[in-house]
Amino acid sequence: MTIARRRRILESRKDEPWYPQVSAAFEAIQTGAGRVWDALKPGFYGRWDDEAKAQQALEDELANLEALQIFNSADAFDPPATRAALAKIDVPVLVISGALDWGSDPEAGAEFAGLFPHAEQVVLPGAAHHPWLDERDAFVTAVSRFLGATG
């Protein structure tokens, strides 16, 4: 996902009370002026309320930073092999994207869904990176419909 796409989604949320803090942290990271990852956290949620803060606190508590560094390392992925393997998955796949997700936006979700022979994408307009929390009812509806259609 490009920096421009991330910035576009972030800027679409300029009316959020946390926007100045998150935007400044995002730009600092892009320019190498700082590694202020914690300041980005409100932007990964459709709403930064007590429930989102509790979810984030749990994620922080359970985070395995060593594994995360390996996961995000340059040699962790073999894109051609991964694409070839995903193309062989011959079952229905549901990709849920949050319209407010600047980590994996709906364009990235569509690209990912396109790697599977039988994928469908659902975009939840009020969701960011945690659609099961941000749009609980729409998430349950989408998953239930998908499971009903494939079950």
Secondary structure as GFF3:
##gff-version 3
##sequence-region A 1 151
A	DSSP	alpha_helix	3	11	.	.	.	ID=ss1
A	DSSP	alpha_helix	19	31	.	.	.	ID=ss2
A	DSSP	three_ten_helix	37	44	.	.	.	ID=ss3
A	DSSP	alpha_helix	50	62	.	.	.	ID=ss4
A	DSSP	alpha_helix	65	71	.	.	.	ID=ss5
A	DSSP	alpha_helix	79	87	.	.	.	ID=ss6
A	DSSP	beta_strand	93	98	.	.	.	ID=ss7
A	DSSP	alpha_helix	106	113	.	.	.	ID=ss8
A	DSSP	beta_strand	119	124	.	.	.	ID=ss9
A	DSSP	alpha_helix	131	134	.	.	.	ID=ss10
A	DSSP	alpha_helix	136	150	.	.	.	ID=ss11
###
